[in-house]
Amino acid sequence: MGRLQKPTGDLGFSTDQYPLPHDGSNLAEGQGRNNAAASMAGQLLRQNSSLREVKAILDQWNQSNNPPLSDAELNTTIASISRTHNNNNPGSSILIEPLPSSKPEFAFSHIEELVKGVKPINWLIKGFLEMDSLSLMFGEPGCGKSFSAIDLACCVATGKDWHGKPVKQSGPVFYIAGEGFNGLSRRFMAWQSFYGYNLRNVPLYISQCSAALTSLASARAVSDSIEKIVSDTGGVTPSMIVIDTLARNFGPADENSTREMSTFIGHIDEYLRSKYRCNVLIVHHTGVGSKDRARGNSALKGALDAEYAVVKADDEIKITPKKMKDADEPDEMNFQFGSVRLPFNDEEGEPQYSCVLQYLDKANALKIKQQENREHIREQGRLQAEIRIGEKQKRVIQTLERLIGEAKATLVRADRSPGLARIETRNLRDACFREGFISSKNWSRTFDALVECEFLMMDAPFISISEKGQSVISEKK
């Protein structure tokens, strides 16, 4: 096996000229294509890649540059970095060709070997996602597919059951995010607040940027980053890797191309799924012509072990199985968004909210809805008989108006915005009791009627006057 002799001299390129290791993204003329090539070549040589492998990887990357470097320029850069590598590592040498595999490239095994090794399905989430598998969730924008992926990721990382389905292989989760990092942080915060977990103590890792997984160099960079965390944290390998979304982590390639989709799948298989025997979950969009299938080349569906459609209708989110390769398809699951107040306010003092996914038991929900409808009809009848906005109701609205006015005046005296004035329900109740026009015995009925008929608006624990309520005050005046 021939090895490159230690070269002498320098043709003008060094990895030191590129400020950070290049991630394999493609560049236009004037954006440092030579320096990027130098950076990538240096990274690969430090990983003991052969010159043949370095040249193949850089050739693939270079074809998507605009315009590509000439072969002469690329070869000059590789030669220069090879010299620099040897100069910086005295006594080392660089392989020209990769080392031969100790196994034959293609082999057969007797059926007996296959059958005796059969094991039960290695579930990640019982009946829903398997270990060592490629899965997909797709849906239209805003349907809740990222909320679903976050919910799954948090359950796997914490070991919490996923809405009645046990997490069988809890462990580290790596979330490759493509966009909306601030919104993503709010969603994770809402999840931990709602379920009472502290995610600071959980093996859950979020990428700082997207990854062009159609690029070999980028796929290797993602794998190396995961490997470093695995090594630094005691060698515990990931249970799950989430790619959210496919479009943001596909790079400049064409999703409709069989070749480029196959490259994307191949890189995920080699550098993520197969390497760690974990579940890889891809979040993706629906097709343009059909909302019932994922967008892009059909090679993706063929490679999947499990596929789920996420559909939002009104306030309900439905997760429907579309493919389960080696097990029975699970039942359709129904969810709704639950609002969660976050532990901070904005610069104007307004409370901040996000959402979590809450399981909706359809049979039980129907019974509850029917009961609520019956109660609502009875209550509406009672309200129609009782409320023609009587004197007590008007006095409650007037008292609230006075309290709001006093709060605004106090804020103005303190050089603060009067728009921050908020009155809590209990403060309104106490003020009404002090004025003596209503007793505790009648308070709940009177107050609930005002809210039900939308004279007052609730934003617990605060209460405000609606436009309808303001009109009552105006008429009184």
C-alpha positions as a Markdown table, in Angstrom:
| # | Residue | x | y | z |
|---|---|---|---|---|
| 1 | Met | 0.0 | 0.0 | 0.0 |
| 2 | Gly | 1.7 | 3.2 | -1.2 |
| 3 | Arg | 1.9 | 6.2 | 1.1 |
| 4 | Leu | 2.5 | 9.9 | 0.1 |
| 5 | Gln | 6.1 | 10.9 | 0.8 |
| 6 | Lys | 6.5 | 14.0 | 3.0 |
| 7 | Pro | 6.3 | 16.9 | 0.6 |
| 8 | Thr | 8.2 | 20.2 | 1.0 |
| 9 | Gly | 7.3 | 23.8 | 0.4 |
| 10 | Asp | 3.9 | 25.6 | 0.5 |
| 11 | Leu | 1.7 | 26.6 | -2.4 |
| 12 | Gly | -0.1 | 29.3 | -0.4 |
| 13 | Phe | -3.1 | 27.7 | 1.3 |
| 14 | Ser | -3.6 | 26.8 | 5.0 |
| 15 | Thr | -6.5 | 25.8 | 7.2 |
| 16 | Asp | -5.4 | 28.8 | 9.4 |
| 17 | Gln | -6.8 | 31.1 | 6.7 |
| 18 | Tyr | -10.3 | 29.9 | 7.3 |
| 19 | Pro | -11.7 | 31.1 | 10.6 |
| 20 | Leu | -13.8 | 28.1 | 11.5 |
| 21 | Pro | -13.9 | 24.5 | 10.2 |
| 22 | His | -16.0 | 24.7 | 7.1 |
| 23 | Asp | -19.4 | 22.9 | 7.3 |
| 24 | Gly | -19.6 | 21.7 | 3.7 |
| 25 | Ser | -22.0 | 24.4 | 2.6 |
| 26 | Asn | -21.7 | 25.6 | -1.0 |
| 27 | Leu | -20.1 | 28.9 | -1.9 |
| 28 | Ala | -20.1 | 31.4 | -4.7 |
| 29 | Glu | -17.1 | 33.1 | -6.3 |
| 30 | Gly | -15.6 | 35.6 | -3.9 |
| 31 | Gln | -16.8 | 33.8 | -0.8 |
| 32 | Gly | -13.6 | 31.9 | -0.1 |
| 33 | Arg | -14.0 | 28.7 | -2.0 |
| 34 | Asn | -10.2 | 27.9 | -1.9 |
| 35 | Asn | -10.0 | 28.5 | 1.9 |
| 36 | Ala | -13.1 | 26.4 | 2.5 |
| 37 | Ala | -11.6 | 23.6 | 0.4 |
| 38 | Ala | -8.4 | 23.9 | 2.5 |
| 39 | Ser | -10.4 | 23.8 | 5.7 |
| 40 | Met | -12.3 | 20.7 | 4.7 |
| 41 | Ala | -9.2 | 18.9 | 3.4 |
| 42 | Gly | -7.5 | 19.6 | 6.8 |
| 43 | Gln | -10.4 | 18.3 | 8.7 |
| 44 | Leu | -10.5 | 15.1 | 6.7 |
| 45 | Leu | -6.8 | 14.5 | 6.9 |
| 46 | Arg | -6.9 | 14.9 | 10.7 |
| 47 | Gln | -9.6 | 12.2 | 10.6 |
| 48 | Asn | -7.1 | 9.9 | 8.8 |
| 49 | Ser | -8.9 | 10.0 | 5.5 |
| 50 | Ser | -6.9 | 8.9 | 2.5 |
| 51 | Leu | -6.1 | 11.3 | -0.4 |
| 52 | Arg | -8.5 | 9.3 | -2.6 |
| 53 | Glu | -11.3 | 9.9 | -0.1 |
| 54 | Val | -10.4 | 13.6 | 0.4 |
| 55 | Lys | -10.5 | 14.1 | -3.4 |
| 56 | Ala | -13.9 | 12.3 | -3.8 |
| 57 | Ile | -15.5 | 14.3 | -1.0 |
| 58 | Leu | -14.2 | 17.7 | -2.2 |
| 59 | Asp | -15.1 | 16.9 | -5.8 |
| 60 | Gln | -18.7 | 16.3 | -4.7 |
| 61 | Trp | -18.8 | 19.5 | -2.7 |
| 62 | Asn | -17.2 | 21.5 | -5.4 |
| 63 | Gln | -19.8 | 20.6 | -8.1 |
| 64 | Ser | -22.4 | 22.7 | -6.2 |
| 65 | Asn | -20.3 | 25.8 | -5.9 |
| 66 | Asn | -21.1 | 28.7 | -8.2 |
| 67 | Pro | -18.9 | 28.4 | -10.2 |
| 68 | Pro | -16.9 | 25.3 | -9.2 |
| 69 | Leu | -13.2 | 25.6 | -8.7 |
| 70 | Ser | -11.1 | 24.1 | -11.5 |
| 71 | Asp | -9.6 | 20.6 | -11.0 |
| 72 | Ala | -6.2 | 22.2 | -11.0 |
| 73 | Glu | -7.1 | 24.7 | -8.2 |
| 74 | Leu | -8.7 | 21.9 | -6.1 |
| 75 | Asn | -5.8 | 19.6 | -6.6 |
| 76 | Thr | -3.3 | 22.4 | -5.7 |
| 77 | Thr | -5.2 | 23.1 | -2.5 |
| 78 | Ile | -5.3 | 19.4 | -1.5 |
| 79 | Ala | -1.5 | 19.1 | -2.2 |
| 80 | Ser | -0.8 | 22.2 | -0.1 |
| 81 | Ile | -2.8 | 21.0 | 2.9 |
| 82 | Ser | -1.2 | 17.6 | 2.7 |
| 83 | Arg | 2.2 | 19.3 | 3.0 |
| 84 | Thr | 1.0 | 21.4 | 5.9 |
| 85 | His | -0.4 | 18.4 | 7.6 |
| 86 | Asn | 2.9 | 16.5 | 7.3 |
| 87 | Asn | 4.9 | 19.5 | 8.4 |
| 88 | Asn | 2.7 | 19.9 | 11.5 |
| 89 | Asn | 2.8 | 16.1 | 12.3 |
| 90 | Pro | 6.5 | 15.0 | 11.9 |
| 91 | Gly | 6.9 | 11.3 | 11.2 |
| 92 | Ser | 3.3 | 10.9 | 10.1 |
| 93 | Ser | 2.2 | 9.8 | 6.6 |
| 94 | Ile | -0.9 | 10.1 | 4.5 |
| 95 | Leu | -2.7 | 7.2 | 2.9 |
| 96 | Ile | -3.1 | 7.5 | -0.9 |
| 97 | Glu | -5.8 | 4.8 | -1.0 |
| 98 | Pro | -8.2 | 3.8 | 1.8 |
| 99 | Leu | -7.3 | 0.7 | 3.7 |
| 100 | Pro | -9.0 | -2.4 | 2.4 |
| 101 | Ser | -11.9 | -3.8 | 4.3 |
| 102 | Ser | -11.2 | -7.0 | 6.3 |
| 103 | Lys | -14.6 | -8.3 | 5.1 |
| 104 | Pro | -15.6 | -9.2 | 1.5 |
| 105 | Glu | -17.7 | -6.4 | 0.0 |
| 106 | Phe | -20.6 | -8.8 | -0.7 |
| 107 | Ala | -21.3 | -12.0 | 1.2 |
| 108 | Phe | -24.1 | -14.5 | 2.0 |
| 109 | Ser | -25.2 | -16.1 | 5.3 |
| 110 | His | -27.1 | -19.3 | 5.7 |
| 111 | Ile | -30.8 | -18.9 | 6.7 |
| 112 | Glu | -30.0 | -20.6 | 10.0 |
| 113 | Glu | -27.8 | -17.7 | 11.1 |
| 114 | Leu | -30.6 | -15.2 | 10.4 |
| 115 | Val | -33.4 | -17.2 | 12.1 |
| 116 | Lys | -31.5 | -18.0 | 15.3 |
| 117 | Gly | -30.9 | -14.3 | 15.8 |
| 118 | Val | -34.5 | -13.2 | 15.6 |
| 119 | Lys | -35.6 | -10.9 | 18.5 |
| 120 | Pro | -38.7 | -9.1 | 19.4 |
| 121 | Ile | -39.2 | -5.5 | 18.1 |
| 122 | Asn | -36.9 | -3.2 | 19.9 |
| 123 | Trp | -39.3 | -0.4 | 20.6 |
| 124 | Leu | -38.3 | 3.2 | 21.4 |
| 125 | Ile | -41.9 | 4.1 | 22.2 |
| 126 | Lys | -44.1 | 1.0 | 22.5 |
| 127 | Gly | -46.2 | 0.5 | 19.4 |
| 128 | Phe | -45.2 | 3.8 | 17.9 |
| 129 | Leu | -41.5 | 4.2 | 17.1 |
| 130 | Glu | -38.7 | 1.6 | 16.9 |
| 131 | Met | -35.0 | 1.8 | 17.7 |
| 132 | Asp | -32.7 | 1.5 | 14.7 |
| 133 | Ser | -35.3 | 2.9 | 12.3 |
| 134 | Leu | -36.1 | 5.9 | 10.1 |
| 135 | Ser | -39.4 | 7.6 | 10.8 |
| 136 | Leu | -41.3 | 10.6 | 9.4 |
| 137 | Met | -44.0 | 13.0 | 10.5 |
| 138 | Phe | -45.4 | 15.2 | 7.8 |
| 139 | Gly | -48.1 | 17.9 | 7.7 |
| 140 | Glu | -49.0 | 21.4 | 6.5 |
| 141 | Pro | -47.5 | 24.5 | 8.1 |
| 142 | Gly | -48.9 | 25.2 | 11.5 |
| 143 | Cys | -50.5 | 21.8 | 11.9 |
| 144 | Gly | -48.5 | 20.9 | 15.1 |
| 145 | Lys | -45.9 | 18.5 | 13.6 |
| 146 | Ser | -43.0 | 20.3 | 15.4 |
| 147 | Phe | -44.9 | 20.4 | 18.6 |
| 148 | Ser | -45.4 | 16.6 | 18.2 |
| 149 | Ala | -41.7 | 16.1 | 17.6 |
| 150 | Ile | -40.8 | 18.2 | 20.6 |
| 151 | Asp | -43.2 | 16.3 | 22.7 |
| 152 | Leu | -41.7 | 13.0 | 21.6 |
| 153 | Ala | -38.1 | 14.2 | 22.1 |
| 154 | Cys | -38.8 | 15.4 | 25.7 |
| 155 | Cys | -40.5 | 12.1 | 26.6 |
| 156 | Val | -37.6 | 10.0 | 25.2 |
| 157 | Ala | -35.0 | 12.2 | 27.0 |
| 158 | Thr | -36.8 | 12.2 | 30.3 |
| 159 | Gly | -38.3 | 8.7 | 30.2 |
| 160 | Lys | -41.8 | 10.0 | 30.6 |
| 161 | Asp | -44.6 | 7.9 | 29.0 |
| 162 | Trp | -45.8 | 9.4 | 25.8 |
| 163 | His | -49.5 | 9.8 | 26.3 |
| 164 | Gly | -50.0 | 6.2 | 27.6 |
| 165 | Lys | -47.3 | 4.6 | 25.5 |
| 166 | Pro | -44.2 | 3.6 | 27.5 |
| 167 | Val | -40.8 | 4.9 | 26.5 |
| 168 | Lys | -38.8 | 1.7 | 26.4 |
| 169 | Gln | -35.3 | 3.1 | 25.6 |
| 170 | Ser | -35.0 | 6.5 | 27.2 |
| 171 | Gly | -31.7 | 8.2 | 26.5 |
| 172 | Pro | -30.0 | 11.2 | 24.9 |
| 173 | Val | -31.9 | 13.0 | 22.1 |
| 174 | Phe | -30.2 | 15.2 | 19.5 |
| 175 | Tyr | -32.6 | 17.7 | 17.9 |
| 176 | Ile | -31.3 | 19.1 | 14.5 |
| 177 | Ala | -33.3 | 22.3 | 14.2 |
| 178 | Gly | -33.5 | 24.3 | 11.0 |
| 179 | Glu | -35.3 | 27.5 | 12.0 |
| 180 | Gly | -37.2 | 29.4 | 14.7 |
| 181 | Phe | -34.8 | 28.8 | 17.5 |
| 182 | Asn | -36.4 | 31.4 | 19.8 |
| 183 | Gly | -39.9 | 29.8 | 19.3 |
| 184 | Leu | -38.3 | 26.4 | 19.8 |
| 185 | Ser | -36.9 | 27.5 | 23.2 |
| 186 | Arg | -40.4 | 28.7 | 24.3 |
| 187 | Arg | -42.0 | 25.4 | 23.3 |
| 188 | Phe | -39.4 | 23.4 | 25.3 |
| 189 | Met | -39.9 | 25.8 | 28.3 |
| 190 | Ala | -43.7 | 25.3 | 28.1 |
| 191 | Trp | -43.2 | 21.5 | 28.1 |
| 192 | Gln | -41.0 | 21.4 | 31.2 |
| 193 | Ser | -43.3 | 23.9 | 33.0 |
| 194 | Phe | -46.5 | 21.9 | 32.2 |
| 195 | Tyr | -45.1 | 18.5 | 33.1 |
| 196 | Gly | -42.9 | 19.6 | 36.0 |
| 197 | Tyr | -39.5 | 18.6 | 34.6 |
| 198 | Asn | -36.2 | 20.5 | 34.7 |
| 199 | Leu | -34.7 | 20.0 | 31.3 |
| 200 | Arg | -31.4 | 21.3 | 32.5 |
| 201 | Asn | -30.8 | 17.9 | 34.0 |
| 202 | Val | -31.9 | 16.0 | 30.9 |
| 203 | Pro | -29.7 | 14.6 | 28.0 |
| 204 | Leu | -31.4 | 16.8 | 25.3 |
| 205 | Tyr | -29.3 | 18.6 | 22.8 |
| 206 | Ile | -30.4 | 21.2 | 20.2 |
| 207 | Ser | -28.3 | 22.2 | 17.2 |
| 208 | Gln | -27.1 | 25.7 | 16.8 |
| 209 | Cys | -27.9 | 25.8 | 13.1 |
| 210 | Ser | -29.3 | 23.6 | 10.3 |
| 211 | Ala | -27.2 | 20.9 | 8.5 |
| 212 | Ala | -27.0 | 20.2 | 4.8 |
| 213 | Leu | -27.3 | 16.4 | 5.1 |
| 214 | Thr | -27.1 | 15.9 | 1.4 |
| 215 | Ser | -23.4 | 17.0 | 1.8 |
| 216 | Leu | -21.1 | 14.2 | 2.9 |
| 217 | Ala | -18.9 | 16.7 | 4.8 |
| 218 | Ser | -21.9 | 18.2 | 6.6 |
| 219 | Ala | -23.2 | 14.8 | 7.5 |
| 220 | Arg | -19.8 | 13.8 | 8.9 |
| 221 | Ala | -19.7 | 17.1 | 10.8 |
| 222 | Val | -23.1 | 16.4 | 12.5 |
| 223 | Ser | -22.0 | 12.8 | 13.3 |
| 224 | Asp | -18.6 | 14.1 | 14.8 |
| 225 | Ser | -20.4 | 16.7 | 16.9 |
| 226 | Ile | -22.7 | 14.0 | 18.3 |
| 227 | Glu | -19.8 | 11.7 | 18.9 |
| 228 | Lys | -17.9 | 14.3 | 20.9 |
| 229 | Ile | -20.9 | 14.8 | 23.2 |
| 230 | Val | -21.3 | 11.0 | 23.6 |
| 231 | Ser | -17.6 | 10.8 | 24.5 |
| 232 | Asp | -17.7 | 13.8 | 26.9 |
| 233 | Thr | -20.8 | 12.4 | 28.7 |
| 234 | Gly | -19.6 | 8.9 | 29.4 |
| 235 | Gly | -20.3 | 7.0 | 26.1 |
| 236 | Val | -24.1 | 6.9 | 26.3 |
| 237 | Thr | -25.3 | 6.8 | 22.7 |
| 238 | Pro | -28.5 | 8.6 | 21.5 |
| 239 | Ser | -31.9 | 7.0 | 21.6 |
| 240 | Met | -33.3 | 9.5 | 19.1 |
| 241 | Ile | -32.2 | 12.0 | 16.6 |
| 242 | Val | -34.8 | 14.5 | 15.3 |
| 243 | Ile | -34.4 | 16.4 | 11.9 |
| 244 | Asp | -36.8 | 19.4 | 11.9 |
| 245 | Thr | -37.5 | 20.0 | 9.0 |
| 246 | Leu | -36.2 | 18.0 | 6.0 |
| 247 | Ala | -36.4 | 21.1 | 3.8 |
| 248 | Arg | -34.1 | 23.1 | 6.2 |
| 249 | Asn | -31.6 | 20.3 | 6.5 |
| 250 | Phe | -31.5 | 19.2 | 2.9 |
| 251 | Gly | -29.1 | 21.8 | 1.6 |
| 252 | Pro | -29.3 | 23.3 | -1.9 |
| 253 | Ala | -30.2 | 19.9 | -3.4 |
| 254 | Asp | -33.5 | 19.0 | -5.1 |
| 255 | Glu | -36.1 | 17.1 | -3.0 |
| 256 | Asn | -37.7 | 15.7 | -6.1 |
| 257 | Ser | -34.4 | 14.1 | -7.4 |
| 258 | Thr | -34.1 | 10.4 | -6.8 |
| 259 | Arg | -30.3 | 10.7 | -6.6 |
| 260 | Glu | -30.2 | 13.5 | -4.2 |
| 261 | Met | -33.0 | 12.1 | -1.9 |
| 262 | Ser | -31.1 | 8.8 | -1.9 |
| 263 | Thr | -27.9 | 10.6 | -0.9 |
| 264 | Phe | -29.8 | 12.3 | 1.9 |
| 265 | Ile | -31.2 | 9.0 | 3.2 |
| 266 | Gly | -27.8 | 7.3 | 2.7 |
| 267 | His | -26.0 | 9.9 | 4.8 |
| 268 | Ile | -28.6 | 9.6 | 7.6 |
| 269 | Asp | -28.3 | 5.8 | 7.6 |
| 270 | Glu | -24.5 | 5.7 | 7.6 |
| 271 | Tyr | -23.7 | 8.6 | 10.0 |
| 272 | Leu | -26.7 | 8.7 | 12.3 |
| 273 | Arg | -29.1 | 5.7 | 12.4 |
| 274 | Ser | -26.8 | 2.8 | 11.7 |
| 275 | Lys | -23.9 | 4.3 | 13.7 |
| 276 | Tyr | -26.0 | 4.5 | 16.9 |
| 277 | Arg | -28.8 | 2.0 | 16.2 |
| 278 | Cys | -31.2 | 4.8 | 17.2 |
| 279 | Asn | -34.4 | 6.2 | 15.9 |
| 280 | Val | -34.2 | 9.0 | 13.4 |
| 281 | Leu | -37.4 | 11.1 | 13.1 |
| 282 | Ile | -37.7 | 13.5 | 10.2 |
| 283 | Val | -40.2 | 16.3 | 10.3 |
| 284 | His | -41.5 | 17.2 | 6.8 |
| 285 | His | -44.1 | 19.1 | 4.8 |
| 286 | Thr | -47.0 | 17.8 | 2.7 |
| 287 | Gly | -46.9 | 17.6 | -1.0 |
| 288 | Val | -48.0 | 20.5 | -3.2 |
| 289 | Gly | -50.6 | 18.5 | -5.1 |
| 290 | Ser | -51.7 | 16.2 | -2.3 |
| 291 | Lys | -52.1 | 16.9 | 1.4 |
| 292 | Asp | -52.2 | 13.2 | 2.1 |
| 293 | Arg | -48.5 | 12.5 | 1.4 |
| 294 | Ala | -45.1 | 13.9 | 2.2 |
| 295 | Arg | -43.4 | 16.2 | -0.3 |
| 296 | Gly | -40.5 | 15.2 | -2.5 |
| 297 | Asn | -39.2 | 12.0 | -4.1 |
| 298 | Ser | -40.9 | 8.7 | -3.4 |
| 299 | Ala | -37.5 | 7.2 | -2.4 |
| 300 | Leu | -38.1 | 8.8 | 1.0 |
| 301 | Lys | -41.3 | 6.8 | 1.7 |
| 302 | Gly | -39.7 | 3.6 | 0.5 |
| 303 | Ala | -36.9 | 4.0 | 3.0 |
| 304 | Leu | -39.1 | 4.7 | 6.0 |
| 305 | Asp | -39.9 | 2.2 | 8.8 |
| 306 | Ala | -42.8 | 4.3 | 10.1 |
| 307 | Glu | -44.7 | 7.3 | 8.7 |
| 308 | Tyr | -47.3 | 9.6 | 10.3 |
| 309 | Ala | -49.5 | 12.3 | 9.0 |
| 310 | Val | -50.3 | 15.3 | 11.3 |
| 311 | Val | -53.5 | 17.1 | 10.5 |
| 312 | Lys | -55.0 | 20.1 | 12.3 |
| 313 | Ala | -58.8 | 20.8 | 12.2 |
| 314 | Asp | -60.1 | 23.6 | 14.4 |
| 315 | Asp | -58.6 | 23.1 | 17.8 |
| 316 | Glu | -57.9 | 19.3 | 17.3 |
| 317 | Ile | -54.7 | 17.7 | 16.1 |
| 318 | Lys | -54.8 | 14.2 | 14.6 |
| 319 | Ile | -51.8 | 11.9 | 14.2 |
| 320 | Thr | -52.6 | 9.1 | 11.7 |
| 321 | Pro | -50.2 | 6.2 | 10.8 |
| 322 | Lys | -49.4 | 5.9 | 7.1 |
| 323 | Lys | -46.8 | 3.2 | 7.2 |
| 324 | Met | -45.5 | 0.7 | 9.8 |
| 325 | Lys | -43.1 | -1.6 | 8.2 |
| 326 | Asp | -42.7 | -4.5 | 10.7 |
| 327 | Ala | -45.6 | -4.1 | 13.1 |
| 328 | Asp | -49.3 | -3.4 | 13.3 |
| 329 | Glu | -50.2 | 0.2 | 12.6 |
| 330 | Pro | -51.2 | 1.9 | 15.8 |
| 331 | Asp | -54.6 | 3.6 | 16.3 |
| 332 | Glu | -55.0 | 7.2 | 15.2 |
| 333 | Met | -54.3 | 9.6 | 18.1 |
| 334 | Asn | -56.1 | 12.9 | 18.8 |
| 335 | Phe | -54.6 | 15.9 | 20.6 |
| 336 | Gln | -55.3 | 19.5 | 21.4 |
| 337 | Phe | -53.1 | 22.5 | 22.1 |
| 338 | Gly | -52.9 | 23.4 | 25.8 |
| 339 | Ser | -51.9 | 26.9 | 26.6 |
| 340 | Val | -49.0 | 27.3 | 29.1 |
| 341 | Arg | -48.0 | 30.6 | 30.7 |
| 342 | Leu | -44.3 | 31.1 | 30.6 |
| 343 | Pro | -42.4 | 32.3 | 33.7 |
| 344 | Phe | -41.7 | 35.8 | 32.3 |
| 345 | Asn | -43.4 | 38.8 | 30.9 |
| 346 | Asp | -42.6 | 41.0 | 27.9 |
| 347 | Glu | -41.1 | 44.5 | 28.2 |
| 348 | Glu | -44.6 | 46.0 | 28.8 |
| 349 | Gly | -45.4 | 43.5 | 31.6 |
| 350 | Glu | -47.7 | 41.4 | 29.4 |
| 351 | Pro | -47.6 | 37.6 | 30.3 |
| 352 | Gln | -46.2 | 35.3 | 27.7 |
| 353 | Tyr | -47.6 | 32.0 | 26.6 |
| 354 | Ser | -46.7 | 28.9 | 24.5 |
| 355 | Cys | -48.4 | 25.5 | 24.0 |
| 356 | Val | -48.0 | 21.9 | 24.7 |
| 357 | Leu | -49.6 | 18.9 | 23.1 |
| 358 | Gln | -52.4 | 17.3 | 25.2 |
| 359 | Tyr | -53.9 | 13.9 | 24.5 |
| 360 | Leu | -57.6 | 13.9 | 23.7 |
| 361 | Asp | -59.6 | 10.8 | 24.6 |
| 362 | Lys | -62.3 | 11.0 | 21.9 |
| 363 | Ala | -64.9 | 8.8 | 23.7 |
| 364 | Asn | -64.4 | 10.6 | 27.0 |
| 365 | Ala | -64.2 | 14.0 | 25.2 |
| 366 | Leu | -67.6 | 13.4 | 23.5 |
| 367 | Lys | -69.3 | 12.7 | 26.9 |
| 368 | Ile | -67.8 | 15.8 | 28.4 |
| 369 | Lys | -68.8 | 17.9 | 25.4 |
| 370 | Gln | -72.4 | 16.6 | 25.6 |
| 371 | Gln | -72.5 | 17.3 | 29.3 |
| 372 | Glu | -71.1 | 20.8 | 28.8 |
| 373 | Asn | -73.7 | 21.4 | 26.0 |
| 374 | Arg | -76.6 | 20.4 | 28.4 |
| 375 | Glu | -75.2 | 22.6 | 31.2 |
| 376 | His | -74.7 | 25.5 | 28.7 |
| 377 | Ile | -78.3 | 25.3 | 27.5 |
| 378 | Arg | -79.6 | 25.3 | 31.1 |
| 379 | Glu | -77.4 | 28.2 | 32.0 |
| 380 | Gln | -78.4 | 30.2 | 28.9 |
| 381 | Gly | -82.0 | 29.7 | 29.8 |
| 382 | Arg | -81.4 | 30.9 | 33.4 |
| 383 | Leu | -79.4 | 33.9 | 32.2 |
| 384 | Gln | -82.0 | 34.9 | 29.7 |
| 385 | Ala | -84.5 | 34.9 | 32.5 |
| 386 | Glu | -82.3 | 36.8 | 35.0 |
| 387 | Ile | -80.2 | 39.3 | 33.1 |
| 388 | Arg | -81.5 | 42.3 | 31.4 |
| 389 | Ile | -78.4 | 44.0 | 32.8 |
| 390 | Gly | -79.9 | 45.0 | 36.1 |
| 391 | Glu | -78.8 | 47.6 | 38.6 |
| 392 | Lys | -76.4 | 45.3 | 40.4 |
| 393 | Gln | -74.7 | 44.2 | 37.2 |
| 394 | Lys | -74.2 | 47.9 | 36.1 |
| 395 | Arg | -72.7 | 48.7 | 39.5 |
| 396 | Val | -70.2 | 45.9 | 39.1 |
| 397 | Ile | -69.1 | 47.2 | 35.7 |
| 398 | Gln | -68.9 | 50.8 | 37.1 |
| 399 | Thr | -66.8 | 49.7 | 40.0 |
| 400 | Leu | -64.4 | 47.9 | 37.7 |
| 401 | Glu | -64.2 | 51.0 | 35.5 |
| 402 | Arg | -63.3 | 53.1 | 38.6 |
| 403 | Leu | -60.6 | 50.6 | 39.8 |
| 404 | Ile | -59.0 | 50.7 | 36.3 |
| 405 | Gly | -59.0 | 54.5 | 36.3 |
| 406 | Glu | -57.3 | 54.6 | 39.7 |
| 407 | Ala | -54.7 | 52.0 | 38.6 |
| 408 | Lys | -53.9 | 54.1 | 35.5 |
| 409 | Ala | -53.5 | 57.3 | 37.6 |
| 410 | Thr | -51.1 | 55.5 | 39.9 |
| 411 | Leu | -49.0 | 54.3 | 37.0 |
| 412 | Val | -48.9 | 57.7 | 35.4 |
| 413 | Arg | -47.7 | 59.2 | 38.7 |
| 414 | Ala | -44.9 | 56.6 | 38.7 |
| 415 | Asp | -43.9 | 57.6 | 35.1 |
| 416 | Arg | -45.2 | 54.2 | 33.8 |
| 417 | Ser | -47.5 | 53.4 | 31.0 |
| 418 | Pro | -51.2 | 53.5 | 32.0 |
| 419 | Gly | -51.7 | 50.6 | 29.5 |
| 420 | Leu | -50.2 | 48.3 | 32.2 |
| 421 | Ala | -53.2 | 48.8 | 34.4 |
| 422 | Arg | -54.7 | 45.3 | 35.3 |
| 423 | Ile | -57.3 | 44.5 | 37.9 |
| 424 | Glu | -57.6 | 41.0 | 39.5 |
| 425 | Thr | -61.0 | 39.5 | 40.0 |
| 426 | Arg | -60.6 | 39.2 | 43.7 |
| 427 | Asn | -59.9 | 43.0 | 43.9 |
| 428 | Leu | -63.1 | 43.8 | 42.0 |
| 429 | Arg | -65.0 | 41.4 | 44.3 |
| 430 | Asp | -63.6 | 43.0 | 47.5 |
| 431 | Ala | -64.4 | 46.6 | 46.2 |
| 432 | Cys | -68.0 | 45.6 | 45.4 |
| 433 | Phe | -68.4 | 44.1 | 48.9 |
| 434 | Arg | -67.0 | 47.3 | 50.4 |
| 435 | Glu | -69.5 | 49.5 | 48.5 |
| 436 | Gly | -72.3 | 47.3 | 50.0 |
| 437 | Phe | -74.5 | 46.9 | 46.9 |
| 438 | Ile | -73.9 | 43.1 | 46.6 |
| 439 | Ser | -73.3 | 40.3 | 49.1 |
| 440 | Ser | -71.1 | 37.2 | 49.0 |
| 441 | Lys | -74.3 | 35.1 | 48.6 |
| 442 | Asn | -75.1 | 36.8 | 45.2 |
| 443 | Trp | -71.6 | 37.6 | 43.9 |
| 444 | Ser | -70.8 | 34.4 | 42.0 |
| 445 | Arg | -74.1 | 34.3 | 40.1 |
| 446 | Thr | -74.0 | 38.0 | 39.2 |
| 447 | Phe | -70.3 | 37.9 | 38.2 |
| 448 | Asp | -70.6 | 34.7 | 36.2 |
| 449 | Ala | -73.6 | 36.1 | 34.3 |
| 450 | Leu | -71.6 | 39.2 | 33.3 |
| 451 | Val | -68.8 | 37.0 | 32.0 |
| 452 | Glu | -71.1 | 34.6 | 30.3 |
| 453 | Cys | -72.9 | 37.4 | 28.5 |
| 454 | Glu | -69.6 | 39.0 | 27.6 |
| 455 | Phe | -70.0 | 42.3 | 29.5 |
| 456 | Leu | -66.7 | 41.4 | 31.3 |
| 457 | Met | -63.7 | 39.5 | 29.8 |
| 458 | Met | -61.6 | 37.1 | 31.8 |
| 459 | Asp | -57.9 | 36.7 | 31.4 |
| 460 | Ala | -57.3 | 34.9 | 34.7 |
| 461 | Pro | -56.6 | 36.2 | 37.2 |
| 462 | Phe | -57.4 | 39.5 | 35.6 |
| 463 | Ile | -60.8 | 40.9 | 34.5 |
| 464 | Ser | -61.5 | 43.7 | 32.0 |
| 465 | Ile | -64.6 | 45.5 | 30.5 |
| 466 | Ser | -65.6 | 44.4 | 27.0 |
| 467 | Glu | -67.0 | 46.8 | 24.4 |
| 468 | Lys | -70.4 | 45.5 | 25.3 |
| 469 | Gly | -69.8 | 46.4 | 28.9 |
| 470 | Gln | -68.5 | 49.9 | 27.9 |
| 471 | Ser | -71.8 | 50.5 | 26.1 |
| 472 | Val | -73.7 | 49.8 | 29.3 |
| 473 | Ile | -71.7 | 52.4 | 31.1 |
| 474 | Ser | -72.2 | 54.9 | 28.3 |
| 475 | Glu | -76.0 | 54.4 | 28.4 |
| 476 | Lys | -76.0 | 54.8 | 32.1 |
| 477 | Lys | -74.1 | 58.1 | 31.8 |
